[in-house]
Amino acid sequence: MTRQIGRLGVGILVAFVVLFVQLNRIHVFDAAAHAEHPANGRPLVDDFGAPRGEIRTADGTVIARSVELDDGAVDRRREYPLGPLFAHVTGYVSFQAGNEGLERHYDDELRGEANSLGDGLRELLGSDVGTADLQTTLRVDLQTAARDALGDRQGSVVALDPRTGAVQAMWSWPTFDPNTLADIDAAAATSARLTLLGDPDQPLLPRTVREVYFPGSTFKMVTAAAAIETRTADLDTPIFPDATGYTPPLTDRAFGNYGGSTCGGPLRELVRRSCNSGFAQLAVELLGPNPLIEMAEAFGFNEPLPLDYPVVVESAMPTDFGQPLGRDVDVDPRLLDQLGADRIEPVELTDNIPVLAQSSSGQFEVKATPMQMALVAAAIANDGDLPRPHLVDTVVGANGEVIDEADPSPWRTVMSDSTARTLREAMVGVVESGTATRTAVDGYVVGAKTGTAQLGEGIDTTHAWIIAFAGPTVDEAEIAVAVIVEASEVAGEQTGGRVAAPVAQQVLQAWADAQR
């Protein structure tokens, strides 16, 4: 009898060991395969309804939160209290479409450890165990001002603190209501998504960081930075000849001034009047491709911006201006007389040098996101230091501890502080008596550069641009802004000074009102 009991015990022990091994194989080693099996929809349901932290604005306004559900297959749904206002920033959590925006970039932090726990353990430990909240840098007042100023015109507004890179407004129109995509009614959510995807105006597209445009004359500040930093020019010398356009070497086609106007003078005047002919001559005869390429790339062109947001497209500066032709570009004798041959660094003639004339004014293959152009203004405002742009200031755990926080140090140094101050002086002149007078804000120093970007030969519609900064003094800028109002057949030809400047002014005014 004792032997039989012993055998039975051994048999039970072996069976237990086999069962233990099998359970571990299923739950540990094969867990991923079972979870990803097409027939297993439970992980998707659990993930969609799992606890998530809140997303808040800088002043504590909740712009994304989870709401408990009393019945149904899903325990919680995601809710966006301000609807479309922050849709492109927060993104959404959708059972059909997955996650987007900050919901996607900070998914691990928002879910924390809670998403890996079983339902019973969640109840035992509390539904918010491990989740974290996002304290963003965004401001409701500036986001609302951007929305109201842009209205129903396609375009974007970016506002940020040039000292820290904290993004305070990031608005694109058209937009959408993320609540429709987060609906637990699968049919309703699918219908909403298909409608948005089928809209030719692409309301799901965050234009601020995922669309590039010809920046037009706002890019002239990059060209001016290259010229001043290399000591090719300063604000008062040389004086470029008055002209209606500039004809580069190897072509008989002139790159004309907007509206056929005549302009010229020193760099200060070229910036104030946004003179294409003067900038083209500066780039082709005195500056050359390499300093312009290097300056554009120092600002962040040709690489992804270090923004805490999924899929930020690169702004583009062309780097190929053709093959060398074995001689230098001829310099206008009027410039030689002012500078002297010993001060001029010869520019090598290449077979595609004519497009450098267009590139100097943000045309040809130069393309930029609104976020990139806001950073151009920010670096100029911040003594040449390019801030590290960010949307989230702190990640706060369930117990109130700060898990992570933004790095306030600059991303890189673009130019010397003296060059930056010279550029600020020029941009202030644009607001005082140039093309950006509609950007002025009482009681504050505002500097700006407008842009009117042509879309191609024979196309009458234009993008209207402006970049700007403002502060109590010219050396204490506290906000930088970029605005684009996209080309429209209805609007026709539109200029930065007439169309984009008032949008920027309303955002800067909202900022100024909050300072008082």
VEXBABA-182129 format. One record per residue: x, z, y of N, C-alpha, C, O, CB in turn. Coordinates in steps of 0.05 Angstrom, whole numbers, plus 5000, padded with zeros to 4 digits. Glycine has a CB too. Layout:
// VEXBABA-182129
XZYXZYXZYXZYXZY ...
//
This chain:
// VEXBABA-182129
501750004976500050005000501750005025501249855044498150245000 503950175025505750195048507049925053507449845076507850415044 507849785030509149525033507249325045508049165062510149425006 504649335037502749145047502249185078501948995093500049165032 502149445085501749515113504149415129503849315152501249815117 506449455118508849355132508849055136509648965157511349445116 508048915115507948615117505948535138506348355154507248485090 503648675137501548615157502548665186502048505204499048785152 504048885189505248945215507148735224507148655248506549215215 508848655205510848445212509348185220510148045239512748385188 507248125205505747875211504447885238504447695253503547835190 503348125244502048155271504148125293503748005313500648425273 506548255288508648235308509647955312510047865335511048415299 509947805290510747525292508647365308509347195325511147395264 506147415301503947265315504047335344503547155361501247335302 504447595351504647675379506847535394506647445416504947975381 509247525380511547385392510947095397511546985418514047415374 509746965377509046675380507046645403507346465420507846565354 505046815404503046805426504446845453503846705472500847005421 506147045454507647105479509246865488509246795512509447345475 510646745469512346505476510546275486511246145506513946415452 508346225472506546015480505346065508505145875524504345985459 504446315512503346375539505446335561504746225582502346655540 507846415556509946375576510546085580511045995602512446525568 510545935558511045645560508845515577509445345594511145505532 506345585573504145465587504145555616503745395634501545545574 504545815620504145925648506645905665506545905689503346215646 509045875652511545855667512645585666512945445687513546065657 513445495642514845245640513044995644513944795655516245225613 510645015635508744785637506844815660504944655664507244745611 507245025676505245085698505044855717502744775725506045335713 507244735725507244525745505744275734504144155748510044445753 506244215708504943985696501944025694500443835700506043935668 501044265687498144315686496944315713494744205717497644585672 498344435733497244445760496944165772495144115787499044605778 498743985764498743715776497143515759496943285767501543615779 496043605738494543425721492043325736490643485748493643565694 491443065735489242955750486543075744484743085761489042655746 486243175719483743295711483343575721481143685719483443285681 485443695731485343975740484943985770486943965785487844125731 482544025779482044035808482044315819481944345844479443915813 482244515802482144785812484444855831483944995851482244975788 486944775826489044835846488444725874489144855894491744735836 487244495875486544375901484444545915484644595939485544085898 482444635900480344805911481545065921480945165943478144855891 483245185903484545435911486245405936486245585953486245545888 487745185937489545145960487945105985488645216006491344895955 485744955984484144906007482845166017482645206041481944706001 482045335999480645586006482445826008481446046011478545635988 485045796005486946026005487146146033486546016053489645935996 487946396035488346526061490446376077492446296067489146826057 489946356103491846236122491846396147489846506155491245936127 494146416160494346556186493046396208492246166205497146616192 492946526231491746396255493846236270496246296268490446606273 492946046286494645916306493545976333491145936338494845596301 495246076351494346166377495946026399498245936395494546466380 494746016423496145916446497946136458498046356447494145816468 499446076479501246266491499846516501500946736501502846136513 497346476510495846706520494146846499492547016506494046616543 494446766474492946896452490346766444489046876426492447176460 489546546456487146406449487446296421489346146415486446186469 485546346403485646246376484745956375482645886385483846416357 486445786365485845496363485645406334484945176329487845336378 486245576315485845516286485645786271487245966275488145336275 483645806254483246046239481745986213480445776211481746266255 481846166194480346146169477846316171477846536181482046216145 475546206161473046336161472146396132472146206116470846176176 471446646126470546716099467846586093466046576111470447026096 467446496069464846376060463646556039465046656021465246086049 461046596040459746786023459246675995459346815975457146876034 458746415993458246295967459446025966460345915986455246295961 459345905942460445635938463145645924464145855918460745495965 464245405919466645385904469145455920471245515909466945095893 468845455947471145505964470745775978468645835988471445275985 472945935978472846205990472846206020471646376033475046365979 474246006032474645996060474745706070475345526054477146146069 474145666095474545406107476145446133476145666145471845256112 477445236142478945246167477145176190475544986188481445056165 477445316212475845276236477645246260479645376263473745506240 476845056278478345006302476545046326475044866335479444706302 476545296338474645376358474545196383472345166394475245646367 476745076391476744906415476444616408476744436425479244956431 475944556383475344286375477544086382479844126374472744196387 476843866396478743656402481043726420483043586421477343426413 480843946435482844006456485644026445487543926458482144266470 486044146423488744166411488944026384490644096368489444466407 487143836379487043716352489643586343490443626320484843506352 490943436361493443306353495743506349497643436335494243106374 495543736360497643936357497144106332498944116315497744126382 494844226330494344386306494144216281494944296259491744546309 493043976284492543816261490043926247488244026260494943806241 490043926220487744016205488544076177490644006167485443806206 486844226163487044266134484544136122482244226126487144576126 484943926107482743766096483043746065485243686055482643486108 480843796051480843766022481443476014482743425994478243856010 480443286029480743006023483442886033484642736019478442846034 484242966057486442836070488943006071491042916080485742766098 488843256061491243436062491543556090489643586105493743276055 493943636096494543776121495943586141497343396133496244026116 495643656167496943496188497743686210496643916212495143266198 499543596228500243756252501744006245503144026225497843816268 501344216261502544476256501644586229503144736216501944666278 499144526222498144626196499944516173500344656153495244526191 501044286177502844166156505744266159506944346139502743866158 506744266184509544346188510044636180512144706170510344296217 508044806186508445096181506645186158505745416157507745256206 506145016139504345076117505245316101503645496095504044836098 507845326094508845556079508545816093507746016081511845516072 509045816119508846066135505946156138505246386135510146026163 504145956143501346026146500146136121498446316121499745776156 500846016098499846116072501246356062500046536050500045886051 503846376068505446596059505546616028505546416014504546856071 505546866018505546905990502746905977502446885953506847175984 500746925994498046955984497146725967495546765948496146986007 498046485973497146245959498146245930497046095913497946005973 500146395924501246395897500046615880500646645856504246425897 498246785891497047005877494346915864492946745875496647235895 493647045842491046995830488847125847489447295863491047105802 486347025842484147135858483847435855483347575875481546995850 484147535831483847825826485947985841485348185853483947885797 488447875840490548025854490248005884490948185899493347905846 489147775894488647755923486647975931487048105952487447475929 484548015915482548215922483748495922483148665939480148205903 485548545903486848805900488648855923488749085934488348815874 490248655932492248695952491148635980492448716000494548525947 488848505982487848426009488248136013490348026006489248596031 486248006025486347716027488447606046489147376043483647616036 489547766064491447666083494347726075496147686092490847776110 494847826051497547896043499347656045498847446033497548016015 501547676060503547466060503047256081504947106087503747346034 500647226092500147016112501547096138502147326143497146976116 502046886154503246936180501746776201500546566195506246856180 501846866226500546736249502646586265504946656266499046936266 501746366278503546216296502746266324500446226333503345916289 504646366340504246396369505546156382508046146383505546676379 503945966391505045726403505845766432505245976444503045496400 507045566443507845566471505845426489506145406513510545426474 503645326477501645166491499945336509499345566504499945016471 499145216531497445346551494745206553494644966557498845366578 492645366551489945246553489445116580488244906582487745456548 490445246602489945136629491344866632490144686644490945326650 493844836623495244586627494144366608494044136615498244626622 493444446584492244256565489544146576488943916574491844376537 488044326587485444246598485844076623484343876626483844496606 487744136639488343976663489243696654488443496667490544106680 490943676634491743416624489443256614489243016619493843456601 487643386598485343246588483543146611482742916611483643436570 482943316630481243236652482443026670481042846679480443486669 485043036674486342846692486542566679486142366692489142936699 487042556653487242306639484542176635484141936635488742326613 482542346630479842256626479542086601480742146580478942096650 478041866603477641696579479541456578478941246566474741596579 481741476592483841266591485741326569486641556565485241236618 486441116553488441166532491141236544492041106563488640906514 492341436532494941526542495641796533494441906515494941516572 497741906545498842166537499942316561500742206581500942136516 499942586558501142766577502742976562501743096543498942906595 505243016570506943226559507943396582508843296602509343106542 507643656579508843846599510444056584509444156563506543976616 512744116593514444316580516144466601516544376623516244186559 517144696592518944856608521744746605522844766583518745156600 522944636626525644506622527844706616529944636607526344356647 527344966621529345166616529545246587531645326577528845416633 527245226573527145316545526245106525526745136501525345546543 524944896534523944696516521144766505520144616488525744656493 519944976515517245056506515244856516514844816540516545336517 513844726496511844516503509344656511508144816495511344326479 508344606535506044756546503544586546501344696547506644836574 503844326544501544146541502443906526504643796530500244066569 500743806507501443576491498743436485497443496464503043656464 497943266502495243146501495342846498496942706511493743216527 493642746480493342456477490342386476488742546466494742366450 489742166488487042056486487141776476488841616485485542066514 485341706457483141856446483942066426486142056415481141676433 482242256422482742476403480442496383478842316381483242736418 480242716369478142756348477543046346478943216357479142636321 475443106331474743386325475743456297474643356277471643436327 477743636295478843696268476843846250477243846226481243866271 474743966262472744106246471343916227470443996205470744246264 471043666235469643476217471243406192470143356171469043216233 473943416195475643356172476043606154476743576131478343266182 475543846165475844086150473244176138473044396126476944306168 471144016140468544076129468644116099469943956085466443856136 467344316089467244366060465344176046465444146021466444656053 463644036061461943826050463643576047464343446066459443776069 464343526022466243306016465243036027466842886037466743285986 462642986024461542726033461742706063462542496074458642696024 461142926077461242916106464142886116464642736135460043166118 466043036104468843016112469942736106471442626123470443226097 469242626084470242356077469142146096470541966105469442276048 466542176103465341986122466642006149467141796162462342036124 467242246158468542286184471342166184472042036204468742586191 472742206163475542096161475441786161477041666174476942196136 473641676146473541376145472841266172473841046179471541296123 471041396186470341306213472741316232473241126247468041486225 474241536230476641556247478741356240480041236257477841836245 479141306214481141116205480340826213482140666217481541136175 477840776214476840516221476740456251476140226259474240466209 477140656267477040626296479540476306481740576302476640896311 479240246319481640096328483240246349485640176353480739826339 482140436362483540596382485340816370486740946385481640706402 485140846344486841036329486741326341488841426350489740946329 484441456340484241726351485841926335486442146346481441806351 486641876310488242066295491142056303492742236295487942006265 491941856318494841826325495642006348494541986370495341526332 497542196343498642356365500642186381503042186374500042606354 499742046401501341856416503841986429505741846434499641716437 503642236435505842376448508442366433510642366445505142666453 508242356406510742376389510842156368512942126355510842636376 508742006364508741796343508241516352507641336336506741866322 508341476378508041206389510241166410510741336426505241166402 511440926409513440866429512540636447511040456438516140786415 513440646472512540446492515040366508517040506509510340566511 514840136522516740076542516540296564514440326575516339786555 518640436570518440646590518540546619518040696637520640846586 519140286622519240176649521340316666523440406657516540186661 520640336691522540436711523140736709525040826722521640376739 521640886693522441166688525141176675526641366678520341316671 525840966660528440956646530740916666533040956659528540726626 530140836690532240806710533741066716536041056725531040706736 532441286710533941546713536141576692538041706697531941776712 535741446669537941446649540141266659542541346656536841346621 539441036669541540856680542940986704545440966705540240596689 541541116721542741246744544541476735546741516746540641356763 543741616714545441836704548041726693550241846697543941986681 547941496679550341376668552241286691554641326689549741136650 551041176712552641076734554041306749556341286756550940916754 552541526754553741746769555741906752557841986762551441936779 555041946726556842096709559541956705561642086703555542136682 559541686704561941526701563341466728565341336729561441266686 562141556750563141516777563141216784564741126800565941626780 561341066771561040786778559640766805560140576820559440636756 557840956811556440956836555741246843555741416826553840776835 555041286868553741536876551341466892550541236893555741716893 550041656904547441596918547841416942545841286950546141856926 550241406953550541256979552341016977552440856995551641446999 553840986955555540756951555540666922555340836905558440816961 555740406917555840186937553040116947551040226937557239946925 552939946966550339846976549839576964551339386968550339827008 547639556949547039306935545539116954543939216970545439356909 545938856951544738666970541638656966540638686944545838396966 540338606988537438566987536838316971538138106975536138557015 534838326954534238096937531438126926530338346925536238066914 530237906918527637916904528037936874526137986859525937666911 530437886864531037906836534037876831535537816850529437686820 534837916806537637886799537937686776536537716756538938166792 539637496779540137296757542737376743544837346754540337006769 542537466718544937546703546637306695545637076697544237706678 549137346687550737126676549436996652547837126638553537226669 550136746647549236596624546336516624545236436603549836756599 544936546646542136476648541436396677542836476695540236696638 539436236680538436176707535836306713534436236733538235876710 535036496696532436636699533036906712534537066702530936666672 531736956735532137206749530337426738528137376729531637166779 531437666738529837906732528738006758530238116774531538126717 526137966763525038006789524038286795523538436776522837816793 523738346820522538596829519538586826518338376826523338666858 518338826822515438836819514038716843514538786866514539126814 512138536838510538416859512138226876511138136898509438626876 514638146868516237966883517338086909518137936927514637726891 517538346910518438476934521538446937522938396918517738776934 522438486961525338486967526338766970525138926985525938316992 528538826957529639096960532639096954533738896944528339296940 533939306961536839336957537739596969536039776974538439096970 540339626975541339876986542840046966543439946944539040036998 543540286974545040466956543140576933540740526934546240706972 544340716915542840806891540440986900538340976887544740966873 540841136920538641306930536141136937533941206930539541456956 536640906950534440726957533440576933531040526931535440536979 535140506915534240366890532340546874530340446863536640286873 532940806873531140986859528541026874526341016863532541256855 528741056900526341116917524440886916521940926914527141166946 525440636916523640406916523440276889521940076886524740196936 524740386869524640286841525339986841523839816833521740326829 527839936850528739666854530039546829532239616821530739656877 528639356817529639236792532239076796534039096781527539046781 532338926818534638756822537138916826539238846814534238576847 537039136841539439306845540339436819542639446813538839516866 538439546803539139676778540239476758542139536743536739816766 539139236757540139026739543038956747544738926729538438776740 543638916772546338846781548239076775550539036767546338786811 547339326780548939556773549739566744552039606737547439816781 547739516726548239536697550039306688551839356672545639526682 549639066697551038836686553838816698555738756683549438576692 554138846724556738796737558539046738561039016738556238686764 557439276740559039516744559139716721561139836715558139656769 556939736707556639946686557339846659559139956645553840066686 556039636650556439526623554739666602553639876608559339546616 554639556578552839666557553539946547551840116545552739476534 556139986542556940236528556240496542555040676530559840236522 556840516568556040766582552940816582552041036580556940766611 551440596583548540626583547540706556545840886553547140356591 548640586535547940666507548640956503547041116492549440486486 551041036511551941316506550141516521549541726510554841346515 549341446545547641626561544941646548543741866546547441536590 543741426540541141426528541141596502539341746497540241136521 543241566486543441716461543942016467543142186451545641606444 545342076489545642356496542942486503542542716497547542376520 541142326514538442426520536742456495534642586496537042236540 537542326473536042356448535042096437533742096415533742536452 535541876450534741616439536241556413538441646409535141386460 534941396396536141306370536541536350538141506331538841176375 535141756353535141966333532542126335531342136357537642146336 531742266314529342426315529742666334531842796334528442526287 527742736349527742976366527443226348525943206328525642966388 528743446355528543686338526043846344526144086350531043866343 523743716343521143846349519943946323520043806302519243646363 518744186324517444296300514744176296512644306301517244606303 514743926287512343776283512943556263515143446263511243646310 511143496244511743306224511743016235510042946250509743326201 513742866226513942576233513942526263511942456275511542426220 516242566275516742506303518442246303520642246294518142746318 517342036315518741776314521041776334520941916354516741546319 523041616329525241586346524641406370523341196367527741486331 525741476393525741286415528141096412530141176399525841436443 527940856422529940656416531340556441530140486461528640426402 534040546439535740416458537340206443538840276425537540616474 537139946450538739746436541739796438542739886459538039466446 543139736417546039786416547639526413550139536412546739976394 546339306410547639046405547038856428544838766431546838926378 549038796444548638616466550338356462551138226481549438746493 550738296437552038036430555038046426556238256428551437846451 556137816421559037786415560637746441559637616460559437546397 563037866442564737826466565437536469565937386450567237996464 565637446494566237166500569037136511569836916520564237056520 570637356511573437336518574037346548576237276557574537086508 572137426564572637456593570737666604568937756590572237186608 571237746629569637956641567337836658567437606665571338136658 565438006663563237926681564237906709565738076719560838126679 563537696723564237656751562637856768560237896765563737366761 564037986787562738186804562238066831563837916842564538446807 559938116842559038026868561238096889561938336891556338146876 562237906904564337966924563538176944565238326954565137706939 560938196949560038396968560438686957560938876972557138356975 560238706931560838966919563839016917564739246921559638986891 565338806912568338836911569338926938571239086939569638566903 568238816959569238886986568739186992570339307006567838717007 566539296981566039576986567639766969568639976978563039626982 567939686943569139876924572139826920573640016916567839846897 572939576923575739516917576039466887574839606870577639736926 577739276880578039196852579139416835578639436811579838956850 580739606847581939816831579940026823580540186805584239946847 577640036836575640236829573640136808572140286797574140326854 573639876804571639756786572839716758574939596755570639486797 571539836738572239796710571039536701568539516701571440046692 572539346693571439086685569439106662569839266643573638886677 567238956663565238956642565638706626565638476637562338966654 565938736600566438506582563938336580561738446575567438596555 564238076583561937896581561337846552563037776536562537626595 558737886544557837836517555637626518554437586539556838096503 555137506495553237276496550337366499548537196502553537116471 549737626499547037716503546937906527545138076528545937856478 548737886545548838066568546438046586545838236600551338006584 544937816587542637806605540538026599539138116617541337536603 540238106573538238296567538938576576537238756577537638306537 541538616583542338876594540938926621540339146628545438896597 540438706635539038726661536238836657535339016672538938446675 534938746636532238846630532339136619530639296626530738666611 534239186602534539456590534939666611534039896608536839456570 536339596633536939796654534439906667534440126678538739686675 532239756665529639836676527539896655525139886660528639616695 528539956631526640046610524939826598522739876590524940256620 526039586597524539356585526239256561527839406551524139126606 525739006553527038886530526339046505524039056498530138866534 528339166491527839316467527939616471528039766451529739226445 528039706496527939996501525140096496523239996508528940056530 524840296479522140416473522440716473524540816464521040306446 520440856482520541146484517841276479515741166486521641236511 517941506467515541676465515141826491517041866506515641866441 512641906497512242076520513842346519514842436539509342146523 514142456495515742696492518642646500519842816513515642806463 519742416492522542346499522842336529524842426540523342086486 520942206543521242176572520842436586521942476608519241966582 519242616575519042886587521743026585522443186603516843046573 523142986563525743106560527842986579529743126587526743076531 527542736586529342616606528942766633530942846645528742316610 526442816641525942966665527043256662528043366681523042966672 526643366638527443646634530443676636531443876648526543736606 532043496625534943516626535943496655537743646663536343306609 534743316670535443296699534743556713536243646730534043056711 532443666707531543906720533244156712533344346727528643956714 534444136688535744376676538844346678540244426660534944406647 539844236700542744226705544244066683546544126678543844496707 542843876671544243696652544043796623544843646605547043676659 542944036619542544136591539844046581537744086593542744446590 539843906558537443806545536244036529537544116509537943556528 533844136535532744356520531844266492531444026487530344476535 531644456475530644406447527644436448526544656450531944616426 526144206445523244226447522044376424522844336401522043946450 520044536429518644676407515844746415515144786438520244936400 514144756395511244826398510645106391508645216401509644636382 512245226373511645496364513845686375516245636371511545516333 512945896388514746096399515646296378517946346374513546236423 513646416364514246606343512346566320510046486322513946896354 513346636296511746656272511546956266513547096262513146496247 509047056266508547346264507247406237505247296230506747436287 508547596222507547676196505047846198504147926219509647816181 503847896174501348046172501548326184499548446193500348056144 503948436183504448706193505248716223505948926233506448846177 505248476235506048456263508948416268509848386291505248706277 510548396247513448346251513948056256512447876246514948446226 515947996272516647716279518447616256520647706252518147696306 517347416242518847296219520847096228523047066218516847176199 520046936249521746726259521046686288518846746297521446466243 523046586304522446526332524146286341526146216328523146766349 523246156362524545916372527345976382527846196393522845786394 529045776379531745796390531745706419531145476425533745626373 532345886438532145816466534645666476534645576499531746066483 536645646460539145506469538645206472537045096458541445566449 540145076490539844786494540444636469542044716452541544686517 539144406466539844226444542544106447544144096428537644006442 543144016472545843906478546043886508544143906523546243626465 548543836517549043776545549143476549550743336536551643916555 547543366567547443076572549342986593550542776591544543006579 549643146614551143066638552043316652551243536645549542886657 553843286671554743516687552543616705550643476711557243436704 552743866713550743986731550743846758548643826771551144276734 553043746767553043596793551643336791550243256810556043556801 551843196768550342946765547443006764545842866777551242806739 546643216750543743286748542643346776540443276782543343516729 544143496792543143566818542943316836541043306852545043776831 544743136833544642886849542142736841540742626859547142716844 541442726816539042586807536542726816534642596824539042566776 536542986817534243136827533843066856531543026865534643446824 535943056871535742976900534442706903532742666920538542976913 535242516887534142246888531142256881529542116893535642056869 530442406860527642416851525842556872523542486874527442556824 526842756886525342886907524742676929522542686941526843126919 526642506935526242296954524042106946522641996964528742136958 523642056920521541886911518742006917516841856923521741836880 518542276916516042406922515642426952513342406962515942686909 517742466967517442506996516742247010515142247029520042617008 517942027002517441777017517641527000517941307010519341757040 517441556973517741326956515141256941512941276952519941366936 515441186915513141086900511541316887509441256875514140906878 512341576890510941796877509841996896509742236890512841926857 509041906920508042096940505542246930504942466939507441956966 504042116912501542246901502142466881500242576870499842026889 504642536877505342746858505843006872506143216859507742666842 505843006898506643246914504743476909502243446906506743186943 505843726909504243976906505144166929507444226931504644106878 503244246944503844426967505244676958504444806939501344496982 507444746972508844996967510944976946512345176940506945196958 511344736933513344706912514944446917513944256928512044706884 517344446907519044206908518444046883518644146860522044286910 517743796887517143616864518943376866519343256887514143536865 520143306843521643056841520442886819519342986800524643126834 520542626823519142446803520442176803521942096821516142426810 519742026782520441736780518141596767517241676745523041696764 517041396781514841246770515841016753518240946754513041136793 514040896738514640666722512240486718510040586713515840746695 512740226719510640036713511739846692513439676699509739876739 510939886668512239746645510639496638508339506630512439926621 511939266641510739006633510938976603512839066590512138776648 508838846591508738826562509738556552509938526528505838856554 510438386570511538126561510837906581509137946598510438056533 512137686578511737456597508837356594507937306572513737236591 507537326617504837216617502737426612500337356611504637006597 503437676608501537886603501138046629503038156639502438076579 498738046639498238166665497938476664498538616683495838046678 497138576641496638866639499339016637501238906627494938936615 499439266647501939416648501339706641499139816645503239396675 503339846629503240136626504040266652505840176666505140226603 502640476659503340636683504640896674503441046658500840686701 507040946684508641176676509341346700509441256723511141086661 509941606694511341776713512641996697511542106678509441886735 515142076706516342326697516842496722517442386743519042266681 516642756719516842926743517743206735517643286712514142936758 518643356755519243636752518243786777517843656798522343686747 517944046775517044206798518144486796518544586774514044196801 518544606819519444886820519444986849518844836867522244916808 520045236852520145346880522245226897521945216922520545646878 524545146885526644996900527544766882526744746859529045186907 529244596893530144366878531944446855532244296836531744176897 533044686856534844786835533544986816534845106799537344906847 530945026819529545216803527045096790524845206792528745466820 527344866778525044736765524044906742525645006726525844456756 521344926740520145086719518244936701517245036681518645316731 517844676708516044516692516944226694517744136715513044546700 516844076672517443796671515143656657513943756638520143736656 514443416667512043276658512642986654514342866668509743306679 511342866633511342576630508542486625506942616610513142496606 507742266638505042156635505241856630506841716643503342216661 503741766611503341476609500341416607498841546592504741366583 499441226624496741116621497140836610498240666624495241116649 496140796586496740556572495440306584493340336598495940576543 496640076580495539826590492739786579492039846557497339596581 491039676597488239626590487339366603487939316626486539866599 485939206587484938956599482839016621482638856640483638786576 481439236618479539306639480939386665480139306687477739536629 483139546662484539646686486339426698486839426722486239886680 487339246681489139036690491839136697492939316683487838886713 492939036719495639116727495439396741493939426760496838906747 496839586731496739856742499639966745501339916728495140046724 500040106767502740206773502940506768500940646768503440146803 505340596764505840876760505041046783503841266780508640936753 505640956808505141106832502141126837501241336847506440976855 500640926831497740926837496141056815494141186821496740646842 496941016789495241106767496341356753494741536747495040876747 498941356747500041586731500641826749500342056740502541496717 501541776774502341996791500042196796500542436795503241886818 497542116801495442306805494842476780494042706783492842166813 495342366756494942516732497042746731496442976725495242336707 499542666736501642876736501143086758501643316753504442736741 500142996781499643186803497543396795497843626802498743036827 495543316780493443506772494643716752493843946754491143356759 496343626735497643816716499444006731499444246726499143656694 501043896749502844056765501344246783502144476788504743886782 499044156793497344336810496244566794496144796804495144176823 495444506769494444726752496644926746496145166745493344606725 499044826742501345006738501845176763502245416761503844836730 501745046786502245186811500145396817500745616826502344986835 497645326811495445516815495845776798495145996807492745386809 496845736774497345966757499646136766499846376758497845876728 501446026783503646186793502846376815504246576820505845996803 500646316828499846466851498246716843497446876861498146296870 
//
